[in-house]
Amino acid sequence: MKSILVVTNEEKAYPLIASTYKSGFTVEKAANRAAALELLQKRRCDLIFIDLDVLNNQDSGENYKESLKPFCQLYPSVEIIVMTRQDKIRRAVDAVKAGADDYLTYPLDAAELKLVSENLNKTRIMQSELDYLRDQVSQIDEFDLLRTNSEGMQKVLQQIRTVSPTKSTVLLVGETVTGKSVLARNRGKIKDSARDAGISCRQLNKLMSRYGIRKEEFKAA
């Protein structure tokens, strides 16, 4: 069962939120910011509806990022909806830019309350799926994506696989956009030791120029 915390002095806000989320939710109320933080230290909360004026910390002025920080530090995954009057929408937008998930305006509407929570839920699911797909893609060995009928290229791939477990320094030479960086990255994936560091000749020339090293001196070294 998910937990909702309502932090507002608006008389009609808490009863409406409680009635809207009466199934599958526990809804609690805090009179002010300090009381809300004290309650959060005792038990977890999934969703917070907080009045913009209550959220605003006097010490931080209208720095909403600082005002939101204590809530996010207690529960990084908590979703925060700020509530405000129509004439303060711009400030509510600033709060969202600072880290709040969404905003609602008074007087609250039951349909809007349901919609905003549904949208947050969809966003959470999409983010979870995106993280999963990114994790799956990161585990793909790019060698598996390389297909060639060229005997010469097959020999190159075999040589890369041969030197992958070693700590030898390997220089890949070839024209631009021929796959050198792909081979270099995958050599690091196959190795069990520390990740390889790749550097192009262009980058090497920049480093040499930065430190005043001439090509002749580098060759001599």
N, C-alpha and C positions, 0 to 999 in steps of 0.2 A: 504494500500500500504506500503510495507516494504522499509526501508531506508538503503542505503549502503554508507559508508564513505571510500574513498580511500586516503591513506596517503603515498605518494611516490614522489620522484623526477624523477623516470623512465618515460621518455616521452611517451612511447607506452603503458604503463600499464593502465592509466586512460581511454583512448579512447576504449581500448579493453574491459575493465570491463563494461564501460557504454553501449557499444553496445551489450554485452552478456546479460546484465540484463536490457534491455530497456523496457521490458514488465512487468508491475506490480511492478516496483521498481523505487525509486528515488535515483540517484547516485550523490554524492557530492565529492568534492576534497579538501584536506587540504595540504598545502605545507610542514608543519612540525608538530612535536609532540605537541607543544604549541598551534598552530592554531587548531589542531584536538580536543584537550581538551576544548578549548574555544568554539568551535562549539557544542560539546557534552553537554556543560552546558546550551545551548539554546534550543536544541531539541534532541529528542530520536533517537538512531540509533540501527538497528537490527544486522548489519554485518559490520565489519571493515576489510579492506585489508590494512595492514600497512607494510612498508619496515622495514626489521630487523634493519638496521642501523639507521633509523628514530626512531624506537621504543626504541632503546638503550639509556637510560638516562645516561648522563655523570657522574652524581652524584652517580649512582648505579653501574657503570662499566658494567659488563656483568651479573648483577643480574636481570634476566628477570622477576622474580617474583615481584620485586619492580617496574620495568618499566611498568608492566601490571596493577599493583594495581590501579592507578588513573582511568583507563578505567573501570575496574570492579567495582570500588566503585561508579562511576556515574551510571552504568547500569550493575548490576550483571549478567543479562541474555544475555548480548551482546556476539556475537560470533566473535572471532578474528582470522584472517588468516594472518600469517606473510609471507612476500615475500623476497626472497634473491637469490643470485647467487649460481651456482652449487658448488663452492668451499667453501661455508659457510653452507652447509646442516647440519653439525654437530651442529652448533650454532642454526640453526632453530629447530632442534630436542630438544635442551635444552630449547628453548622458549616454545615449546609445552609441555614439561614436567613441565614447570613452570606455565602453565595455559592457553596458547594459544590453540585454537581448532584444528588447522591444519597449514600446510605450503605449499607454492608453490614456484617453482624456475623460474627465468627469463631464457629465454623469456617466458612470459605467453602464455597459450594455451586456446582457447575458450572452448574446450571440457573438459579440466581439471577444468576450472572455474565452469562449470555447474556441473561436477561430485562432486567436493568438497562441493558445496552448497547442492546438493541432499543428500549426505552422512550425512551432518550435520542435515538436516531436518529429515532424517530417525532416526538418533540417538536421536533427540529431541522427536520424537513421541514415540520411544521405552522407553525412560526415563519417559515420561508422563504416558504411560501404566503401567510401572513397579511401579511407585509411587501410581497409582490408585489401583493396585492389592495388594500392601503392605498395603494400607489403608483398603482395604476390608478384608484382612486376619486378620489384627489387631483387627477388630471389631467382629470376630467370637468368640463366647463363647465356650471354649473347652469342657464345660459340654455337649454341643450339639453333640460333637464328641464321647462321651463316651456311649457305648451301652453294657448293661449287663443283663443277665437273672438271675444273682445271687441275691437272696433276701437279703443276708448279705450286698452286695455291694450297692444295692439300698437303704438300710437303711443308709449306710455311706454317700451316696450322699445327702440324705434327711437331715441328721444331718448337713452336710456342708452348705446346703442352709438355714437351720434354724439359724445357728450362723453367717452367712455372714453379716447381717445388724448390728450386735452388735460390740462392741469394745473389746470384750473378747479376751484374749490370748489363742490360740489354739495350742496344740501340736499334730502333726501327726506322728504316730509311725508305722514303717513297714520296710520290707526288701528293699534293694536298687533296683531301677528301677521298682517300683511298682506303680508309679504315684502320689507320695506325692507332688512333686513340681507342678504338673498340678493342683491338688486340691488347693494348697496354692495360686497359681496365680489367679485362678478363684474366690477364696473368695474375693480377692482384687478388681476384676472387678465388682462383684455384689454389693459391698458396695458403698454407696454414699459418704462416708467420705474419709479421706486420704488413699493413697495406702499402702497396707501391706508390711512389710519388712520380707522376708523369710531368715532363717538361718538354716543350717544343724548342726547336732551334731559335725561333723568333724570341721566345721568352728568355732563352739563354743569352742571346745577344743583348737584350735589354738589361739583364742583370750584370753582364760584363761592363756595359757602358755606365751603369749606375755606380759601380764600384771602381771605375777607371782601369779596368783590365783590358789590355789589348789582345787581339787574337793571337799575335805572335807569342806573347807571354803565356797564354793559355795552352798553346800547342807545346811550348817548351816544358811546361809543368807536366 
